[in-house]
C-alpha cells in the first residue's frame, strides 16, 4: 500500500507539525507534499524526509509573504500529482484537504479545524489582516471565493478525522460531514515531574491576537492586586511580542524569554506553579504538555481544554477573557492543592504512542 502525506505548509513547528512528525514515524517511506517548506523554521525535523513543494516555493520572498497569497493556494495544492498512491493522508487547517486524487485513492483528512478566518471567526479575522488599507476592501471578496472553494474541497475527502470533539462539531456544521475523533499526540516522555520548588506562572505559545496574552499581562501588572508580586514567564514569539512588551513596561515581575528549545522547555513546565492558557483553541497541546509535567492549568473555559482539563483536579477555568476573570481564577488557584503525579497520569492518555496506534488501526481498516 503506497501512502503519501499532504501538509498545508511547513513554515513553523507547532501542533500540526507534531502530528506530521508522528505520522512520518508510522509511515517512514511516505513522501510529504506541502505548499512551502522552510527547514530552519521547522527545526530541521524533516530534513531527512522526501518533501515535494508547490510552485509557491519558487516565488521571491514566498516564506515571508505567503499569508498574503491565499488566492494562489487552492491552485497550488491542486497541482500535486498523487495518482500513484493508494492512500493519501492530509493534515489540514486550510488547503491540504483540497488535493485532487484518483477514484481508487483513499483520501483521509486529519482536520485540525475548518479555517477559522473563513467560517467561525471571519469578522474578527478581518481586523487582523496586516495589509495596506487599499487592499482591505477586497478582502471580503477573496474570503468569499475561498469559502466556496473550501466547502468544495471538503467534498473531495473520503474520511475525516477530527482532532477533538470541538472540531468534530465544526466539521459537521460547516461541511455537513461526519468525522472520527483522534486527539493529537503529546510526547509525554519528554516531560517529567520535578522536586524543585515551583516559582512562577507560565505562558507558552505564538504571540498572535487571538491567543489573548494581553489579558494575562494586564492581570499581572495590576497595582491593586497582589499578582504584581508573582512572577510571570512568557515563552514564545510572534507579531504581538513588541506590543505585549510595551504593555508590560515597568513591570518587574513579567519576563519575556523568547523562543526556548524543545530540550529546555520541559524544565520550565516542571517548575511552574501553573500554566495559564487564556485562548480558545481547537484542541490545545500546551495544556497537555504542562499536565505531562505535573503542572496544573488555568484555562479559559472554551474549546479543546474542556476535553483535557479536569476542573479542580488537573486545573481550573475562568469564564471571561478579561484580566478580572483571570485574577479571580488565580486567587482561587492559590488556595488549592494539586497532585502532580495524578495530573501527569491523566496527561498520559494523550501520549504519542496512543495516537500512533489509533491512526495505524484506522488506516488499516479504511485505507
Secondary structure by P-SEA (a helix, b strand, c coil): cbbbbbccccccccaaaaaaaaaaaacccbbbbccccccccccccccccccccccccccccccccccccccaaaaaaaccccccccbbbbbcccccccccccccbbbbbbcccccccccccaaaaaaacccccccccaaaaaaaaaaaaaaaaaaaccbbbbccaaaaaaaaacccbbbbbbbbbbccccbbbbccccccccccccccccccaaaaaaaaaccccccccbbbbbbbcccaaaaaaaaacccccccccccccccaaaaaaaaccbbbbcccccccaaaaaaaaacbbbbccccccccccccccccccccccccaaaaaaaaaaaaaccccaaaaaaaaccccaaaaaaaaaaaaaacc
